[in-house]
Amino acid sequence: MSNILIINAHHHYSFSEGKLNGTLVQMADELLTAKGHQTRIVDVDKGWDVEQELANHQWADIILLQTPVNWMGVPWTFKKYMDEVYTAGMGGALCNGDGRKQDAPKANYGSGGTMDGKQYLISLTFNAPEEAFNDPEEYLFQGRGVDDLLFPMHMNFRFFGMTALDTFACYDVMKNPQIESDFQRFQAHLENQIRD
């Protein structure tokens, strides 16, 4: 069984209260604990303690990041969380600097992670329809996929030495939601990706 840190990165707006992301976090918690995993949940919108978050990351075998995609990235509150927590972890809790050595200062940037053997799973909610991705004819993403868009998040986790589980996404959640189907897909995704 695994220790799983679930991070709810949603930031409340009047038009987006966070019910979907909150429900996905609750579903993940219930499903994973029912299978015998240990979970901890962090709700970024409620604030955080840097030292506790470093301890949470060190405790976790798997980090599940649940986040909406706002303006092609994570909410600003989660960016602030990363700036504070991940910077504090540079002294060994998450990584030993950036991995470069004095005798080779231009090689191996980003290889200083101390979280080898740990995994992460990114779960996203989009206003964009699924059809906007992976199609060169579509205007905005020009054939790029979800993981291309979230490449900086993947690199943050890789910086710490972690490896990725498959990304999950709910699409078109504001204009054409398919919530019950999303919930079924999410449950199946977690069961497939996070084994007993």
N, C-alpha and C positions, 0 to 999 in steps of 0.2 A: 504494500500500500504506500501511497505517496502523500507528502505534505504539499498542499496546493494553496498558493496565495492568489486570491481573486481580487483584481483591482478594478473598481468601477470608476472609470475616468470621465463619466458624463458631467457636464456643467449645465446647471439649470438656466433655462431661458423661458420667457413667458410663452413662447410658441413651442417649446420643447422641455417638458417637465422631467423627462428621464424615466418615464414608466417602463418603456420597452427595455432599456439597458438595465434598469433595476430588476425587472422580471427575469431577464436572462441571467443576471448574477444570482438571483434566488434559485432559479432552476438548476444552475450549475452547482451551487452549494448543496441543494437537496439531493441531486443525483449522485454527486461525488461522495458525500458523507454516507449515503445509503449503501454505497459500494465499499465502505470501510476506509476511505481516504480521510485525512485530516485537512480541514480548511481554515483559512483566515481570510476575512474580507476587509478591504480598505475602500472607503467611499471618499474619493479625493475631494469632492465638493464640501465635505464636512471638516476638512483640514487633516493634518498629519503631524506626527512627531518624527523627526529625521532619524534619530537613533533607533526607534521602534521599527521604522521602515527598513533600515539596514538589517536589523535582526530578522524581520519577516522575510527579506530576500535570502538571507543566509539559511534560514529554516526551510525554505521552500525547495522542493524537488522540481516543481512545475509552477510557472507564473502564468495565470490566465488574465490577459488584459482585455477587458470589455469596454469598448469605446465607440462613441459615434465618430463619424468623420465630418469635421467642420472645416470648411474652406480648404479641403484637400489635406487635412492633417488632424492631429489629436486636439482636443480642447486646450485652451491656454492654461487652465488650471492644472492639467496634467503635465504640460510643458514646465510649469513652475515646479511641480512635484519632482520631475526629472532633474531640473536644474539644481534643486536643493539636495535631494536624496542621492542622486547619482554622482554629483560632484563630491559629496561627503564620503562616498564609497571608493573614491580613487586611491585611498591609502592602503588598500588591501581587502576591505570588506567585500567589494565587488570586482576590483581590479587593482593591479599594481601599476599605476600610471598607464601610459599608452602602449607599453610593451617594447618600446625601442631601447636599445642598449648604447652605452657610450661609444663602444668600438664600432657600432654600425648604426649611426643616428638616422639614416634614411630608410632603413629596412624594418619590416614587421610592425608597422604602425597598426594599433588596434589589437595587438595580440597579448595584452597583459591581463586578460580576464582571469579571475579566480573562481569562477562558477562553472567550471568544466563538469560535464555530466548532468547538468540541469537543463531543463527544457522550458519553452514558452509557447503559448498559444494565443494568437491575436484573434479576437472576435469583434466584428464591426457592424455598425448600423449605418446605412446610406440612404439619403434621399434619392440618389441616382439609381436608375434601373439597372438590372444585371446586364442588359443588352448594350449599355454604354461602354462596357469593357470588352477587351480582346477582339475588337472589330475595327480594322483599319479605316473603314468608311465612316465610323462615328466621329463626330466633330471634336469633342473635348480630349478624350484619352488616346485617340489616334492608334488604336490597336494595343494599348498597354493594359495590363491586368491590375487587379487589386493589390497584389504584392509589389508590383512596380510602384504604385502610388504610395504604399506604406514602406518603401525601401528604407527610409531613415529610421523607422522604428525597428525594423529587422537589424539594422546595423548597430543600434544601441544595445540590443540584447547580445549580438555577436561580440561586441566590444567587451562584454563580461564573460565570454567564453561559452555562452548558452547555445543550444541548437533548437531549431524551429520544429514545432508540430504544424500540421496543415492549418491554414487560415480559414476562418468561417466568416460569412457575411450575410446579413439581411439587407435586401435591396428595396428601394422604392417605398420606404416605410412611411412617408408622409402623403404622397399622392396616390399610391396604389398599393396599400399594405396587404400582405398575405401572412398575417401574424400566426395563425394556427399552423400553417405549413412551415413557417420559419421555426416555430417551437419544435415541431417534429424533426425538422432537419438538424436543429441544434442538438437535441437529445441524441440523435443518431451519430452526429459528428463527435460529441464528447465520448460516447461509448466506443467509437472506433479509434479515437486518438489517445484516450487516457484509459489504459487497461488496468485490470486488477493486479 
